[in-house]
Amino acid sequence: MRISVPAFRLEVFRPTFLDPHSPSLKGWIFAKQKDGVVKIKTIQKLNIATKNITLNSEVFTLTNQRAAFWKKEKALILSDLHIGKTAHFRKNGIALANHIMKSDLERLSVLIEYFQPEKFIVVGDLLHAGDNSDVDEFCSWRNQYPDLQFCLIKGNHDRLSLELEKKLCLNFKSESLTIDGFTFVHDFDKTLSEFQITGHIHPGVVLNSAVKNIRLPCFVQTKDQLLLPAFSEFTGLDTKNIPKGGKFYVFTDSEIHEI
């Protein structure tokens, strides 16, 4: 299914946390509600394609925008944002444009507006290298959604001091989270009996053709695991260490398909 997010027009403006030169802003408008809370909608260019799957009798919606939605729990689920990665590279002398992270946050804002979740669950690696200027921008973005519960499942990159934990405005932080028989954990744990929703691997597949091989990110579903793609586009793809014998849901900017 392919869906374009609807448009609306109120007081048009551009939030200061967005990069006006970001290519993902083409065709966007922004509006401020009367209560002063910033909301973001798009009129074109960003397509949300969805694919419903059933896991243990529960319906989850996968999207081509690197996140899943659990309607019963009103939970937006994603993994591996790696906030701070671009700032970390710049600090170490590697020139990278700062619109990379901003583009990820713009995409996340659209998903929040589309699904209207009550909570979002990050299944590890919210951060990349501790506190830096990118984390400050993430916190400014986060402050737009004070009523949205923020649950973090710690990943191998999430080394949080008490000060940084407070700064991130987390509602929940743990090594794992179990809801109705589903356990959210960053990397698959063979000792657990529940169905696991995981991240960490940044899964991808290679599609072979006569012209060239194409690498695409994907979700992977097995009998005991749903492996999420990395939410950030500034990550590599692992096409070798993904679960065997599963279903692969491959996506592009406009579509999602099972292969």
Protein Blocks (a to p, Z undefined) as FASTA:
>chain_A
ZZddddddddddddfkbcfkbmklgopacdddfkopacdddfehiacddddddeehiacd
ddfkopacdfklopacdehklgoklmmmmmnopacdfklmmmmmmmmmmmmmmnopabdc
deejkbmnlpafklmmmmmmmmmmmmbccdddddfklccdfklmmmnopabdcfbdceeh
iacdfbacfkbmbdcddehkopadddddfkbccddddddddfkbccdddfblbbcddfkl
gcehiacddddfkbccdZZ
